[in-house]
Amino acid sequence: MTILPLDAAGSRTPEALRGFLGECRASAARQGGSQLVSISIEVDTLDPLAVLESIFEPDEPHFYVERPAERMAVAGAEAAALFTADGPGRFAACRDFIDETLARAVAVGDLSAPFSGPHFFAAFAFSDRAEPGEPFPAATVFVPRWQVAHCRGRTVATANLSVDGSSSVDLLTERVWRAHAKFRAFDYAAPEFPGGPALPVAEVSEVGAAGGYAAAVARALEDIAGGAFEKIVLARAKDLSTPGTLHPLRVLNGLRQRFSDCYAFSVANGRGQSFIGASPERLLRVDAGDLVTEALAGSAARGSSASQDAALAASLLRDDKELREHRLVLDFITGRLRSLGLNPEFAEQPTIRKLANVQHLHTAVRAELQTGMRLLDVLAGLCPTPAVGGVPREAAAARIRVLEGFPRGLYAGALGWVDAEGGGEFFVGLRSALIDGARARLFAGAGIVAGSSPEREVAETEIKFGAMEQALRS
């Protein structure tokens, strides 16, 4: 990737910008293809979700993620470059697409600013093959045309352009200049969501037969007793309908306010469907060669008082079934990292991670990434972890589809981004729903090991459903 100072993009006048883009078009023509031109400027503080609300179009892809507790939010909309993949090699195929795009990219601006330069937003489904009719492919990676990010007290606006020998320089210049002018003096006009501030819920129905989840858990326990696997994570799904259109960003506003320590997210496919949620689980972060991941498994409810909450947490730390479930996840993650030649560091005893409606056993894991090792290669080795799949992974994954009775899609998949320097962050698509017009499909799951009971797992999933149901009803 070629890196240029901001003035090289003609940041001061439209005429200078037009001249720079003309040079990019000529270069692309000489190379016989297209090149990505990424122009980043630092602007006054903006709310990326407000920006996304102002440019939202249901027929355009977007990616939004925010972690309010860390003062980080990023929004990207439309697609300057897009790639999809299917099959066991999907992570490698997406890695190659990123490499090929960056090899023909020009980045303009101060790339030391957070989220400056081109970013590749990615959504990997739980399964490596999408079933017919599913709204999202098994893997999608795209570079947004417009990106706004706020992180560590700084806001960066980025325009990404695909330029080839036939591109209209005048049109590209107008788009960039108009967008940058908007970002420099943003008008926070209140969005008009369909149906007003909220829509009444008309109907909620379980996907599958009544009592089907408890029966699936019972069948899974028989498989475990027979030695088929040690652990399997089984999900439930509920379908919710409303009298009018559900707007994903209206729901997202409620999620980010209630779950400040989670990843509030929305991923749109550009065909009117969005996958949204508030995920508690980081899958992987790489920054300057430092790798951070975590084991998050084993759950308990929150208490109605401080005393009850503390008692539930203490009980969770002593619960043999929950500790075994957590250890299976931790051993898988550390084993996978060691198989890649890494040296994971972690505490031997888990701690408690408290969320608004549930608390989990949690262990942070850190390692130093080896030279030449790629984020997506590590991600491919981890996905899916036993926190959302099972142990052994292959045996459990094959059984999940049979017992659940519906395709997961992006639920329990990997969502995140890769930057131009090989860093990035991915989280797990949990506590989530697929929004499709006036309908929403909600997902929640629980880990099943020896000692699990169908009644207890049904109760756990109801707690997890609560967050999304409340967001959709408010």
ABEGO torsion letter per residue (X at the ends): XBBBBAAAAGAABAAAAAAAAAAAAAAAAAAGBBBBBBBBBBBBBBBAAAAAAAABBAABBBBBBBBAAAGBBBBBBEBABBBBBBEAAAAAAAAAAAAAAAAABBBBEBAABBGBEBBBBBBBBABABBBBGBABBABBBBBBABBBBBBGGBBBBBBBBBBBAABBAAAAAAAAAAAAAAAABBBBBBBBBBGEABBBBABBBBBEBBGAAAAAAAAAAAAAAAGABABBBBBBBBBBBBABBBBAAAAAAAAAAABAABBBBBBBAGAGBBBBEBBABBABBBBGGBBBBBBBBEBBBBBABAAAAAAAAAAAAABAAAAAAAAAAAAAAAAAAAAAGBBBBBBABBBBBBBAABBBBBBBBBBBBBBGBBAAAAAAAAOBBAAABEOBAAAAAAAAAAAAGBBAEABGBBBEBBBAAGBEBBBBBBGBBBBBEABBBBBBBBBBBBGBBAAAAAAAAAAAAAAAAAAAAX
